Amino acid sequence: MSVDVYEWLAARVRERRAELRLTQAQLASLAGLSRSALANIETGRQAVLLHDFLALARCLEIGPEALLPPPAVGVGETRNELPRSVRLFVESVTPKASRSGRRP
């Protein structure tokens, strides 16, 4: 079963924002977005620029990989189908602590 990457991102942002007890306005402000842009991201209606993607991960206190579909979901059949340069970039900005499952 394949999931749209923006639907996956939308769900993860909404879930994590709720866990942190942040409003859309609060998260948007922290990430440098408008509240309406964040609302569109959280519904999967808006594509996310790379710098906004990284800002959201930072503000949500998670590694960027946590916002991507797991290997068996979305972006084709596996996350390995992402271009190698994209995978390497995401790995390079992921804090080592979050790779092992611990919070930074």
C-alpha positions as CSV (number, residue, x, y, z in Angstrom):
1,M,0.0,0.0,0.0
2,S,1.4,3.4,-1.0
3,V,0.8,6.6,0.9
4,D,1.3,10.1,-0.5
5,V,4.4,11.7,1.0
6,Y,2.5,14.9,1.7
7,E,-0.3,13.1,3.4
8,W,2.2,11.3,5.6
9,L,4.0,14.5,6.4
10,A,0.7,16.2,7.2
11,A,-0.3,13.5,9.7
12,R,3.1,13.4,11.4
13,V,3.2,17.2,11.8
14,R,-0.3,17.3,13.3
15,E,0.4,14.4,15.6
16,R,3.7,15.7,16.9
17,R,2.3,19.3,17.3
18,A,-0.5,17.8,19.4
19,E,2.0,15.8,21.5
20,L,3.9,19.0,22.2
21,R,0.6,20.8,22.9
22,L,1.4,23.6,20.4
23,T,-1.3,25.5,18.5
24,Q,-0.9,25.9,14.7
25,A,-0.2,29.6,15.3
26,Q,2.6,28.7,17.8
27,L,4.3,26.1,15.6
28,A,3.9,28.3,12.5
29,S,5.6,31.2,14.4
30,L,8.5,29.0,15.6
31,A,9.0,27.6,12.1
32,G,8.8,31.0,10.3
33,L,5.6,30.1,8.5
34,S,2.1,31.7,8.4
35,R,-0.6,29.9,10.2
36,S,-2.5,29.3,7.0
37,A,0.6,27.8,5.4
38,L,1.0,25.4,8.3
39,A,-2.7,24.6,8.1
40,N,-2.3,23.7,4.4
41,I,0.8,21.6,5.2
42,E,-1.2,19.8,7.9
43,T,-3.9,18.9,5.4
44,G,-1.4,17.8,2.7
45,R,-2.6,20.7,0.4
46,Q,0.8,22.5,0.3
47,A,4.2,21.3,-0.9
48,V,7.0,21.9,1.7
49,L,10.2,23.6,0.7
50,L,13.3,21.9,2.1
51,H,14.2,24.7,4.5
52,D,10.6,24.7,5.9
53,F,10.7,20.9,6.2
54,L,13.9,21.2,8.3
55,A,12.5,24.0,10.3
56,L,9.4,22.0,11.1
57,A,11.5,19.0,12.2
58,R,13.6,21.2,14.5
59,C,10.6,23.0,16.0
60,L,8.9,19.6,16.5
61,E,12.0,18.4,18.3
62,I,12.4,15.4,16.0
63,G,14.8,14.4,13.2
64,P,13.8,15.1,9.6
65,E,13.6,11.4,8.9
66,A,10.6,11.1,11.3
67,L,8.6,13.2,8.9
68,L,9.3,10.9,6.0
69,P,7.3,7.7,5.3
70,P,8.9,4.5,6.6
71,P,10.7,2.2,4.1
72,A,7.6,0.2,3.2
73,V,5.3,3.2,2.7
74,G,5.1,6.0,0.1
75,V,7.6,7.4,-2.5
76,G,7.3,4.3,-4.7
77,E,7.8,1.2,-2.7
78,T,10.7,2.1,-0.4
79,R,12.4,5.2,1.0
80,N,15.5,3.9,-0.7
81,E,13.9,5.1,-4.0
82,L,14.5,8.7,-2.9
83,P,17.4,10.1,-4.9
84,R,20.7,9.2,-3.1
85,S,21.6,12.9,-2.8
86,V,18.3,13.5,-0.9
87,R,18.9,10.5,1.4
88,L,22.5,11.6,2.2
89,F,21.3,15.1,2.9
90,V,18.6,14.0,5.3
91,E,21.1,11.7,7.1
92,S,23.6,14.5,7.3
93,V,21.2,16.9,9.1
94,T,19.7,14.2,11.4
95,P,21.1,14.4,14.9
96,K,22.9,11.2,15.9
97,A,20.8,10.9,19.1
98,S,17.6,10.8,17.1
99,R,18.9,8.1,14.8
100,S,19.2,5.7,17.8
101,G,15.7,6.7,19.0
102,R,16.8,9.0,21.8
103,R,15.8,12.6,21.9
104,P,18.6,15.1,21.4
